[in-house]
Amino acid sequence: QNATMRRGVLVMRHGERVDEVFGKSWLQLCLTADGKYYRPDLNFPSTLPKRKDNVKHFEYDPPLSCCGIFQSRLIGEALLDQAVTVSHVYSSPALRCIQTAQHILQGLKLDQKVKIRVEPGLFEWTKWEASRVIPNFMTVTELAEASYKIDASYRVNFPLSSLVPSESYEEYMNRSSALSYFFFAFSAVPGVILIVGHGSSLASFTRPLLGLPARDSSDFAQVVRKIPSLGMCFCEELKEENKWQMVNPPVKTLTHGANAAFNWRNGIVED
């Protein structure tokens, strides 16, 4: 099957998040005393989207770094080069995932055609949330006002209120398989369904689709920790056999090195 005719589900982790580079206290580095945002390093985004509530909510719902935006655009352009037809995009409600989806769509030149369906059920295993509470995500209205192309007519499978803090592994797996079957039923639509989620999404959404049982929770954690920014899995439908298989994603991996902070004083003019 060529890439354009493929029916498949492409599950992807979001791009580099700002706190991955600048630590959990990143917000303190980029706010003035009166709470205005500024850019202390070029890998901070040029602006933060406007929220009606406190800017402090970004602490637990961080945006992409500038490199994260670039990574996402690059993946979108690579998908376009491979003539991959993305028919629908689903995203976790986390800002970093919505931004990743938007920049992938821009790279694909589909940002005016395909809207992002925000699905709270795609949020990561809540036990891993540092805050021990469900983050205060931007609303669909706020996202639309901040120029994100959101499908306001989409009816969610899991309302935000159904997400429980510190859910058990079994609860997370049940939520993931329920969504997996929803995507499975929906995949009769030609083209590729893009799911932008978290590292955990790559294992939790693809295994039910392939008819595989959930991994043991300790194995799961080890696998997920190694998944890089924009890590992806591609499941393709074997129509004649009425089943799915995991195959090589339609685009290559994106590998790059770290770039440490540099102070020109050290060693150049001062000993």
Secondary structure, DSSP 8 states (H G I E B T S, - for coil): --TTT-EEEEEEE---BHHHHH-TTHHHHSB-TTS-B--SSTTS-S-----SS-GGGGGTS--B-HHHHHHHHHHHHHHHHTT--EEEEEE-SSHHHHHHHHHHHHHTT-TTT--EEE-GGGS--GGG-TTSS------HHHHHHTT--B-TT---SS-GGG--TT--HHHHHHHHHHHHHHHHHHTTSSEEEEEEE-HHHHHHTHHHHTT-----HHHHHHHHHT--TT-EEEEEEETTTTEEEEE--SS------------TTBTTTB-
